[in-house]
Protein backbone atom coordinates (compact mmCIF):
# COMPACT_ATOMS: atom_id res chain seq x y z
CA UNK A 1 0.00 0.00 0.00
CA UNK A 2 2.83 2.40 0.89
CA UNK A 3 4.61 1.60 -2.38
CA UNK A 4 1.45 2.36 -4.37
CA UNK A 5 0.96 5.61 -2.49
CA UNK A 6 4.58 6.55 -3.15
CA UNK A 7 4.25 5.86 -6.86
CA UNK A 8 1.04 7.88 -6.95
CA UNK A 9 2.78 10.74 -5.20
CA UNK A 10 5.65 10.70 -7.70
CA UNK A 11 3.18 10.87 -10.57
CA UNK A 12 1.38 13.82 -9.00
CA UNK A 13 4.70 15.55 -8.29
CA UNK A 14 5.96 14.96 -11.84
CA UNK A 15 2.79 16.41 -13.35
CA UNK A 16 3.11 19.49 -11.16
CA UNK A 17 6.79 19.96 -12.02
CA UNK A 18 6.33 19.51 -15.77
CA UNK A 19 3.39 21.85 -16.18
CA UNK A 20 4.41 24.27 -13.39
CA UNK A 21 0.83 24.85 -12.34
CA UNK A 22 0.17 27.32 -9.53
CA UNK A 23 -1.66 26.01 -6.50
CA UNK A 24 -5.36 26.78 -6.07
CA UNK A 25 -7.38 27.20 -2.91
CA UNK A 26 -10.79 25.67 -2.32
CA UNK A 27 -11.52 28.64 -0.04
CA UNK A 28 -10.75 31.15 -2.79
CA UNK A 29 -13.13 33.62 -1.11
CA UNK A 30 -10.91 33.68 2.03
CA UNK A 31 -7.79 34.56 0.03
CA UNK A 32 -9.19 37.34 -2.17
CA UNK A 33 -5.87 39.07 -2.95
CA UNK A 34 -4.39 35.78 -4.22
CA UNK A 35 -7.50 35.19 -6.32
CA UNK A 36 -7.53 38.64 -7.92
CA UNK A 37 -5.41 41.73 -7.12
CA UNK A 38 -8.45 43.89 -7.95
CA UNK A 39 -9.99 42.65 -4.66
CA UNK A 40 -7.16 44.24 -2.68
CA UNK A 41 -8.40 46.90 -0.22
CA UNK A 42 -12.02 45.91 -0.78
CA UNK A 43 -13.46 45.63 2.75
CA UNK A 44 -15.20 47.75 5.36
CA UNK A 45 -12.46 48.03 7.99
CA UNK A 46 -9.11 49.82 7.98
CA UNK A 47 -6.54 47.01 7.71
CA UNK A 48 -7.11 43.37 6.70
CA UNK A 49 -4.80 40.46 7.51
CA UNK A 50 -5.47 37.09 5.87
CA UNK A 51 -3.79 33.71 6.25
CA UNK A 52 -4.74 30.48 4.46
CA UNK A 53 -3.02 27.08 4.58
CA UNK A 54 -3.63 24.04 2.34
CA UNK A 55 -2.35 20.52 3.07
CA UNK A 56 -2.96 18.45 -0.06
CA UNK A 57 -3.17 14.62 -0.07
CA UNK A 58 -2.29 14.32 3.60
CA UNK A 59 -1.43 10.61 3.64
CA UNK A 60 1.02 10.60 0.72
CA UNK A 61 4.75 10.55 1.54
CA UNK A 62 6.32 13.97 1.24
CA UNK A 63 4.40 17.18 1.72
CA UNK A 64 2.20 19.18 -0.60
CA UNK A 65 1.78 22.28 1.53
CA UNK A 66 0.66 25.73 0.39
CA UNK A 67 0.32 28.97 2.32
CA UNK A 68 -0.68 32.51 1.44
CA UNK A 69 -0.62 35.53 3.73
CA UNK A 70 -1.70 39.03 2.82
CA UNK A 71 -2.10 42.39 4.46
CA UNK A 72 -3.99 45.14 2.67
CA UNK A 73 -4.94 48.68 3.60
CA UNK A 74 -8.26 50.27 2.67
CA UNK A 75 -7.86 53.76 1.18
CA UNK A 76 -11.42 55.16 0.80
CA UNK A 77 -10.58 57.79 -1.82
CA UNK A 78 -9.18 55.01 -4.06
CA UNK A 79 -12.06 52.63 -3.43
CA UNK A 80 -9.19 50.17 -3.07
CA UNK A 81 -5.78 50.46 -1.47
CA UNK A 82 -2.29 49.06 -1.01
CA UNK A 83 -1.25 45.57 0.04
CA UNK A 84 1.41 42.90 0.37
CA UNK A 85 0.99 39.25 -0.62
CA UNK A 86 3.28 36.40 0.43
CA UNK A 87 2.89 32.86 -0.92
CA UNK A 88 4.84 29.71 -0.13
CA UNK A 89 4.64 26.18 -1.52
CA UNK A 90 6.53 23.02 -0.54
CA UNK A 91 6.08 19.97 -2.77
CA UNK A 92 7.51 16.53 -2.28
CA UNK A 93 10.41 14.80 -0.60
CA UNK A 94 12.82 16.80 -2.78
CA UNK A 95 11.58 19.94 -1.03
CA UNK A 96 10.68 21.81 -4.18
CA UNK A 97 9.92 25.18 -2.63
CA UNK A 98 8.61 28.41 -4.02
CA UNK A 99 8.43 31.66 -2.06
CA UNK A 100 6.98 34.84 -3.48
CA UNK A 101 6.36 38.33 -2.14
CA UNK A 102 4.64 41.09 -4.08
CA UNK A 103 3.14 44.51 -3.64
CA UNK A 104 -0.46 45.15 -4.73
CA UNK A 105 -2.29 48.35 -5.68
CA UNK A 106 -5.98 48.68 -6.51
CA UNK A 107 -8.34 51.46 -7.56
CA UNK A 108 -12.10 51.61 -8.16
CA UNK A 109 -14.57 53.72 -10.09
CA UNK A 110 -18.35 53.56 -9.90
CA UNK A 111 -21.50 54.81 -8.23
CA UNK A 112 -24.30 53.45 -6.07
CA UNK A 113 -25.24 51.13 -8.95
CA UNK A 114 -21.89 49.52 -9.78
CA UNK A 115 -18.24 49.32 -8.72
CA UNK A 116 -15.44 48.58 -11.23
CA UNK A 117 -12.06 47.78 -9.66
CA UNK A 118 -8.56 47.42 -11.12
CA UNK A 119 -5.52 45.81 -9.52
CA UNK A 120 -1.77 45.69 -10.21
CA UNK A 121 0.71 43.26 -8.65
CA UNK A 122 4.51 43.05 -8.85
CA UNK A 123 7.18 41.28 -6.82
CA UNK A 124 9.93 38.67 -6.62
CA UNK A 125 9.87 34.86 -6.48
CA UNK A 126 12.46 32.33 -5.31
CA UNK A 127 12.27 28.68 -6.46
CA UNK A 128 14.60 26.03 -5.06
CA UNK A 129 15.04 22.24 -4.93
CA UNK A 130 17.16 19.80 -2.90
CA UNK A 131 18.74 17.55 -5.55
CA UNK A 132 20.09 15.13 -2.92
CA UNK A 133 16.54 14.15 -1.98
CA UNK A 134 15.57 13.08 -5.52
CA UNK A 135 15.33 9.36 -6.33
CA UNK A 136 16.51 7.96 -9.70
CA UNK A 137 16.22 4.60 -11.45
CA UNK A 138 19.76 3.46 -10.63
CA UNK A 139 18.94 3.80 -6.91
CA UNK A 140 16.04 1.30 -7.08
CA UNK A 141 16.30 -2.50 -7.17
CA UNK A 142 13.29 -4.41 -8.65
CA UNK A 143 13.37 -6.87 -5.74
CA UNK A 144 14.17 -4.81 -2.65
CA UNK A 145 13.11 -1.36 -3.73
CA UNK A 146 15.28 1.62 -2.75
CA UNK A 147 18.95 0.62 -2.35
CA UNK A 148 20.33 2.04 0.93
CA UNK A 149 23.05 4.72 0.48
CA UNK A 150 23.18 4.07 -3.29
CA UNK A 151 24.60 7.07 -5.18
CA UNK A 152 23.08 8.06 -8.52
CA UNK A 153 25.05 8.63 -11.69
CA UNK A 154 22.57 11.31 -12.82
CA UNK A 155 24.04 14.76 -13.36
CA UNK A 156 22.91 17.35 -10.81
CA UNK A 157 21.00 20.42 -11.98
CA UNK A 158 23.19 23.38 -13.02
CA UNK A 159 20.93 25.55 -10.83
CA UNK A 160 18.96 24.62 -7.75
CA UNK A 161 17.99 28.14 -6.70
CA UNK A 162 16.24 30.65 -8.97
CA UNK A 163 15.11 34.24 -8.37
CA UNK A 164 12.91 36.14 -10.80
CA UNK A 165 10.59 39.14 -11.12
CA UNK A 166 6.87 38.42 -11.46
CA UNK A 167 3.79 40.50 -12.21
CA UNK A 168 0.01 40.34 -12.52
CA UNK A 169 -3.16 42.36 -13.15
CA UNK A 170 -6.83 42.01 -12.28
CA UNK A 171 -10.25 43.51 -12.85
CA UNK A 172 -13.54 43.08 -10.99
CA UNK A 173 -17.08 44.39 -11.59
CA UNK A 174 -20.01 44.35 -9.16
CA UNK A 175 -23.43 45.31 -10.50
CA UNK A 176 -26.19 44.95 -7.94
CA UNK A 177 -26.31 41.21 -7.13
CA UNK A 178 -23.79 40.09 -9.79
CA UNK A 179 -20.01 40.00 -9.52
CA UNK A 180 -17.61 39.07 -12.31
CA UNK A 181 -13.83 39.32 -12.33
CA UNK A 182 -10.65 38.10 -14.00
CA UNK A 183 -6.93 38.17 -13.34
CA UNK A 184 -3.69 37.24 -15.12
CA UNK A 185 -0.48 36.25 -13.33
CA UNK A 186 3.11 35.79 -14.64
CA UNK A 187 2.54 38.37 -17.37
CA UNK A 188 6.30 38.75 -17.92
CA UNK A 189 6.71 34.95 -18.40
CA UNK A 190 9.71 34.52 -16.04
CA UNK A 191 12.25 31.73 -16.59
CA UNK A 192 12.22 29.25 -13.66
CA UNK A 193 14.32 26.43 -15.17
CA UNK A 194 16.83 24.52 -13.03
CA UNK A 195 18.52 22.88 -16.03
CA UNK A 196 19.84 25.92 -17.90
CA UNK A 197 17.40 25.35 -20.76
CA UNK A 198 14.92 28.25 -20.53
CA UNK A 199 11.43 27.36 -19.35
CA UNK A 200 9.01 30.27 -19.08
CA UNK A 201 6.21 30.10 -16.53
CA UNK A 202 2.85 29.95 -18.34
CA UNK A 203 0.45 32.81 -17.74
CA UNK A 204 -2.19 31.86 -15.17
CA UNK A 205 -5.63 33.17 -16.09
CA UNK A 206 -8.45 33.16 -13.53
CA UNK A 207 -12.09 34.11 -14.12
CA UNK A 208 -14.79 34.15 -11.46
CA UNK A 209 -18.53 34.81 -11.41
CA UNK A 210 -20.93 35.05 -8.43
CA UNK A 211 -24.57 35.88 -7.84
CA UNK A 212 -26.20 36.79 -4.51
CA UNK A 213 -29.77 35.55 -4.09
CA UNK A 214 -31.69 37.17 -1.23
CA UNK A 215 -33.98 34.57 0.38
CA UNK A 216 -35.70 37.20 2.56
CA UNK A 217 -36.20 39.94 -0.02
CA UNK A 218 -39.82 40.48 1.03
CA UNK A 219 -39.04 40.79 4.74
CA UNK A 220 -38.26 44.00 6.60
CA UNK A 221 -34.86 42.89 7.91
CA UNK A 222 -31.39 44.36 8.14
CA UNK A 223 -28.88 43.05 5.61
CA UNK A 224 -26.96 41.04 8.22
CA UNK A 225 -30.19 39.37 9.43
CA UNK A 226 -31.06 37.93 6.03
CA UNK A 227 -30.26 34.58 4.45
CA UNK A 228 -28.52 34.28 1.08
CA UNK A 229 -27.61 31.63 -1.44
CA UNK A 230 -24.47 32.59 -3.38
CA UNK A 231 -23.62 30.37 -6.38
CA UNK A 232 -20.14 30.88 -7.83
CA UNK A 233 -17.90 29.56 -10.60
CA UNK A 234 -14.12 30.00 -10.70
CA UNK A 235 -12.15 28.87 -13.77
CA UNK A 236 -8.36 28.50 -13.93
CA UNK A 237 -6.16 28.05 -16.99
CA UNK A 238 -2.38 27.80 -17.03
CA UNK A 239 -0.53 26.31 -19.96
CA UNK A 240 -2.10 22.89 -20.62
CA UNK A 241 -3.73 22.77 -17.18
CA UNK A 242 -7.41 23.68 -16.85
CA UNK A 243 -9.70 23.37 -13.83
CA UNK A 244 -12.76 24.92 -12.25
CA UNK A 245 -14.69 25.19 -9.00
CA UNK A 246 -18.48 25.37 -9.19
CA UNK A 247 -20.86 25.41 -6.26
CA UNK A 248 -22.72 27.60 -3.82
CA UNK A 249 -22.67 29.00 -0.31
CA UNK A 250 -25.56 29.36 2.09
CA UNK A 251 -24.99 32.44 4.23
CA UNK A 252 -26.99 33.39 7.31
CA UNK A 253 -25.83 35.88 9.90
CA UNK A 254 -22.37 34.73 11.05
CA UNK A 255 -22.30 31.28 9.43
CA UNK A 256 -21.52 30.38 5.82
CA UNK A 257 -21.67 26.78 4.54
CA UNK A 258 -20.58 25.78 1.03
CA UNK A 259 -20.67 22.77 -1.27
CA UNK A 260 -18.38 22.73 -4.33
CA UNK A 261 -17.41 20.54 -7.26
CA UNK A 262 -13.85 20.73 -8.54
CA UNK A 263 -13.27 19.48 -12.08
CA UNK A 264 -10.84 19.85 -14.93
CA UNK A 265 -9.81 18.80 -18.40
CA UNK A 266 -9.31 15.18 -17.32
CA UNK A 267 -12.61 14.78 -15.47
CA UNK A 268 -13.94 15.19 -11.91
CA UNK A 269 -11.38 15.85 -9.20
CA UNK A 270 -13.03 16.51 -5.84
CA UNK A 271 -16.12 17.36 -3.85
CA UNK A 272 -15.44 20.24 -1.43
CA UNK A 273 -17.27 21.10 1.79
CA UNK A 274 -16.52 24.49 3.37
CA UNK A 275 -17.59 26.39 6.50
CA UNK A 276 -16.95 30.01 7.47
CA UNK A 277 -17.62 31.41 10.93
CA UNK A 278 -17.57 35.14 11.68
CA UNK A 279 -16.50 34.90 15.31
CA UNK A 280 -16.73 38.62 15.95
CA UNK A 281 -18.26 41.49 14.02
CA UNK A 282 -18.32 45.19 14.92
CA UNK A 283 -20.76 46.40 12.30
CA UNK A 284 -20.38 50.09 13.10
CA UNK A 285 -16.59 50.13 12.78
CA UNK A 286 -16.08 47.34 10.24
CA UNK A 287 -14.06 45.12 12.58
CA UNK A 288 -14.30 41.38 11.87
CA UNK A 289 -12.65 38.11 12.83
CA UNK A 290 -13.35 35.20 10.47
CA UNK A 291 -12.38 31.53 10.62
CA UNK A 292 -12.74 29.16 7.65
CA UNK A 293 -12.23 25.43 7.13
CA UNK A 294 -12.75 23.16 4.12
CA UNK A 295 -12.07 19.58 3.04
CA UNK A 296 -11.67 18.10 -0.45
CA UNK A 297 -12.75 14.50 -1.05
CA UNK A 298 -11.29 12.99 -4.28
CA UNK A 299 -14.13 12.14 -6.64
CA UNK A 300 -12.37 9.99 -9.20
CA UNK A 301 -8.87 8.66 -9.94
CA UNK A 302 -7.29 9.18 -6.50
CA UNK A 303 -8.33 6.88 -3.65
CA UNK A 304 -9.44 8.65 -0.45
CA UNK A 305 -8.02 5.88 1.71
CA UNK A 306 -4.52 6.49 0.31
CA UNK A 307 -4.63 10.28 0.22
CA UNK A 308 -6.94 11.29 3.13
CA UNK A 309 -8.14 14.15 0.93
CA UNK A 310 -7.09 17.77 1.28
CA UNK A 311 -7.73 20.14 4.17
CA UNK A 312 -7.60 23.94 4.29
CA UNK A 313 -7.78 26.38 7.17
CA UNK A 314 -7.98 30.17 7.03
CA UNK A 315 -8.23 33.15 9.33
CA UNK A 316 -9.06 36.75 8.41
CA UNK A 317 -9.01 39.79 10.69
CA UNK A 318 -10.13 43.30 9.75
CA UNK A 319 -9.23 46.16 12.08
CA UNK A 320 -11.94 48.75 12.75
CA UNK A 321 -12.24 51.70 10.40
CA UNK A 322 -14.19 54.92 10.67
CA UNK A 323 -17.60 53.50 9.89
CA UNK A 324 -19.41 54.34 6.67
CA UNK A 325 -16.89 57.03 5.79
CA UNK A 326 -14.24 54.32 5.42
CA UNK A 327 -15.92 52.85 2.32
CA UNK A 328 -16.31 54.60 -1.02
CA UNK A 329 -19.53 54.22 -3.07
CA UNK A 330 -21.74 53.80 0.00
CA UNK A 331 -24.95 52.00 -0.88
CA UNK A 332 -23.38 50.00 -3.72
CA UNK A 333 -22.92 46.26 -3.50
CA UNK A 334 -19.23 45.36 -3.01
CA UNK A 335 -17.18 42.20 -3.58
CA UNK A 336 -17.08 41.33 0.12
CA UNK A 337 -20.88 40.96 0.12
CA UNK A 338 -20.41 37.72 -1.87
CA UNK A 339 -18.45 35.76 0.73
Protein Blocks (a to p, Z undefined) as FASTA:
>chain_A
ZZmmmmmmmmmmmmmmmnopacddfklmlmmmlmomklgoiafblbdcddddddehklbg
cjddddddddddddfknopacddddddddedjkopacddddddddddeddfkbccddddd
dddddddddfklpccfklccfklopaehiacfbdcdfbfcdcdddddddddddehjaccd
dddehklopafbfnlpacdddddddddddddddfklmbccdfklpccdddddddddehjb
ccddddddddehjbccdddddddfkopfbdcddddddfbdcfknopacdddddddddfbl
pcfklnnpaaddddddddddehjmlpghihiacfklmZZ
